[in-house]
């Protein structure tokens, strides 16, 4: 468990099934998560059954962001490439009442420290829709640098949107 001042990051547990089912099937975030169809409880049960695999085997790591024993979101490392010592990072505070309180920043800082110190990564990166000002501010505020713009990258209900590539190198 990775523990901060106000939150902790913990591994997925079988008891997270109902929470993941609710979160993954929230159509309001499908555009961000690139989801196009619902997840079944069966598929999520299988996912949870394999969640114990380490990042070197699974090439990804999802942790639950918990505040006072309440699950408020997730943070992920994905596209892990050990030979190049890099991974993507994504975060979501699912509970809207818990947004804008610093929990995402604290969780991201814990993941940065874990990535660089424990996994010995050289870099982590994230992709953010150009309209997602909260995420841009979050990652920029933790020394992620804008290194690229993918023009008209994602089709949204309102048209095409650029996607920004942010990167942070190990200090």
Phi, psi and omega in degrees: 000136177257121188244131175250196181289318186243342184224170172221154175252129182226160178293157175293146178234155176305329180291352178277359185307307184296322178295312178298321179300315179294312184293312184293335180260014175280104184295344179292339181252001183301325180298319180286318184275357180064028178274139179236355177209157182295155173263139176273159175296328178299312180297317180292326175297317177296318178301313180296326179295333180257001184293346179286345181298141179285166186297333180289334177271309186278340183065017176203161178211124175244132178236149176272135173269121184238138175234119179050047178067014178249128178286122182243352180174190180224157172222137187230145161253137182215171182050041181290124179235096185302319183297329178260001177052052180217160176202155171274158178226140177221151182216147177211123171266106186288321182281106185301332179290343182260003179280157178062030178240005178092358182290323178295318179298316180295317179295317180295320178297320176299318180290323176300310180300315179299316182297316184277321184274311184277312182274348179056041176286152175272330183205153170228154184217166176213155176246128184227133174299140184299339180272353184272076185297324180297316179291321177301314179295319180301305185290320177299322180292346177246033171068025168278135181255140174289119183242354179189158176233123176263106186291138178044046188283321185239132176274126179242175178296339181261002182125202183270146182225142175288153173240134183260139178253119177248147183220144173229126177267152178300137181298000000 
